[in-house]
Amino acid sequence: MDDQQNQNPPQNGELEKSESKPELTKLEAVRQARELKNEGSEWTILQEIMQEIMASYIVVDAKTMPDTTKLAEKLKEEVERRFEDEPNKRQTLLDGIPNVRSIRQWLKKEGWDEAVWSKIRTDQLFSSEKRAEVIESLRLRALNRSDVAAKLWLTMSGDYSEKMEVNDKTIDTFREINSIILGKNKKNSE
């Protein structure tokens, strides 16, 4: 009887069920990965890791940003590295990495670019040390007779400010009154 069952080909419904099982497993993994979020974040862990990967390329040189296929590979590598000590979570995330087309949709989501720049800011791009380096290089350029650098340096220190052009009659009237009063005071003091 067992031989007879093995000789009979599976019916259409049975064949579809057996072929779609891996696809259902992938969909379940994607669903589980979507549920993994850091507290208070609108992004999944996978999306946040992708944002960090993109931020690292922008910091170094945005022109070196790889295509989406390479970014997906980098995402896989990063998940393997970060969750090396958490095999269950690592496997859930690896199984939940979507296809390249879905990753492209992430990159088009509203707020994606802002989230990437937020990662850049928190990754010490604008740290005190780096600001100090920029200010020091500006000071050195000013000392090497760069008028633009000197103007920026003095503006930052508060020793220079552009004269504002104001076209307001009230302020013009105030200036006239002020000059009359100051003029009378100068005459009286002489």
C-alpha positions in Angstrom: 0.0 0.0 0.0 2.9 2.4 0.7 4.3 1.7 -2.7 1.0 2.5 -4.3 0.8 5.9 -2.4 4.4 6.7 -3.5 3.6 6.0 -7.1 0.5 8.2 -7.2 1.5 11.8 -8.1 0.2 14.5 -5.7 -3.0 16.2 -6.6 -2.9 19.8 -7.9 -3.8 21.3 -4.4 -1.2 19.2 -2.7 1.5 20.2 -5.1 0.7 23.9 -4.6 0.8 23.6 -0.9 4.2 21.9 -0.9 5.7 24.4 -3.3 4.3 27.5 -1.4 5.6 26.4 2.0 9.0 28.1 1.6 7.3 31.2 0.4 4.9 31.2 3.4 7.9 30.7 5.7 9.6 33.8 4.1 6.5 35.9 4.5 6.2 34.8 8.1 9.9 35.7 8.7 9.3 39.2 7.1 6.3 39.7 9.3 8.2 38.7 12.4 11.1 41.0 11.5 8.7 43.8 11.0 7.5 43.4 14.5 11.1 43.9 15.9 11.4 47.6 16.6 13.3 49.6 19.1 11.0 51.3 21.7 9.6 54.5 20.4 10.8 54.1 16.8 8.6 54.1 13.8 11.2 52.0 11.9 11.9 48.3 12.1 15.3 47.2 13.3 16.2 46.2 9.8 15.3 49.7 8.5 17.3 51.3 11.2 20.3 49.3 10.4 19.9 50.2 6.7 19.7 53.9 7.7 22.9 53.5 9.7 24.6 51.8 6.7 23.5 54.7 4.4 24.6 57.3 6.9 28.1 55.8 7.1 28.4 56.1 3.3 27.2 59.7 3.4 29.6 60.7 6.1 32.6 59.3 4.1 31.5 60.3 0.6 27.9 60.2 -0.7 29.2 59.5 -4.1 30.4 56.0 -3.0 26.9 55.0 -2.0 26.4 51.5 -3.5 23.3 50.4 -5.4 20.4 48.8 -3.5 21.5 45.3 -4.2 24.9 46.0 -2.5 23.1 47.8 0.3 21.0 44.6 0.9 24.2 42.6 1.1 25.6 45.1 3.6 22.4 44.8 5.6 22.8 41.0 5.8 26.5 41.3 6.8 25.6 43.9 9.5 22.8 41.7 10.9 25.2 38.8 11.1 27.8 40.9 12.9 25.5 42.7 15.3 23.5 39.7 16.4 26.3 37.1 16.5 25.5 36.4 20.2 21.8 36.2 19.7 21.3 33.4 17.1 17.4 33.3 17.3 17.1 37.0 16.7 19.8 37.0 14.1 18.1 34.2 12.1 14.7 36.0 12.4 16.2 39.2 11.0 18.2 37.4 8.3 15.1 35.5 7.2 13.1 38.8 7.3 15.4 40.8 5.0 13.1 41.7 2.2 13.9 41.6 -1.5 15.7 44.5 -3.2 12.5 45.9 -4.6 11.0 46.2 -1.1 14.2 47.8 0.2 13.9 50.4 -2.7 10.4 51.1 -1.3 12.0 51.8 2.1 14.3 54.4 0.6 11.2 56.2 -0.9 9.2 56.2 2.4 8.3 59.6 3.8 10.8 60.5 6.5 13.5 58.1 5.3 16.0 60.9 4.4 15.4 62.7 7.7 15.9 59.4 9.6 19.3 58.8 7.8 20.4 62.4 8.6 19.3 61.8 12.2 21.7 58.8 12.3 24.4 61.0 10.9 24.0 63.6 13.6 23.9 61.0 16.4 27.0 59.2 14.9 29.2 62.1 16.0 29.4 63.9 12.6 28.7 67.2 14.4 30.5 66.4 17.6 32.3 69.0 19.7 35.7 67.7 18.6 34.8 68.0 14.9 33.3 71.5 15.3 36.5 72.5 17.1 38.6 71.1 14.2 36.5 73.1 11.7 36.8 76.3 13.7 40.6 75.9 14.1 41.0 75.3 10.4 38.9 78.5 9.8 41.2 80.4 12.2 44.3 79.2 10.4 42.9 80.2 7.0 42.0 83.6 8.4 45.6 84.0 9.6 46.8 83.1 6.1 45.0 86.2 4.8 41.7 84.8 3.7 39.2 87.6 4.0 36.2 85.3 3.9 37.6 83.1 6.7 38.5 86.2 8.7 35.0 87.6 8.3 33.5 84.2 9.4 35.8 83.9 12.3 35.1 87.4 13.6 31.4 86.9 13.1 31.5 83.7 15.1 33.4 85.4 17.9 30.9 88.3 18.0 33.5 90.9 17.0 32.0 91.6 13.6 28.5 92.0 12.3 27.1 93.1 9.0 25.5 96.6 9.1 21.8 95.9 8.6 20.0 98.0 6.0 16.6 98.9 7.4 14.0 100.5 5.3 11.5 101.3 8.0 10.3 104.8 8.5 9.9 104.3 12.3 13.5 103.4 12.6 14.6 106.3 10.4 12.5 108.7 12.6 14.1 107.2 15.7 17.6 107.7 14.2 16.8 111.3 13.4 15.5 112.0 17.0 18.5 110.2 18.4 21.0 112.3 16.3 19.2 115.5 17.4 19.4 114.6 21.0 23.0 113.4 20.8 23.8 116.6 18.8 22.3 118.8 21.6 24.2 116.9 24.2 27.4 117.3 22.4 26.8 121.1 22.1 25.9 121.4 25.8 29.0 119.5 26.9 31.3 121.8 24.9 
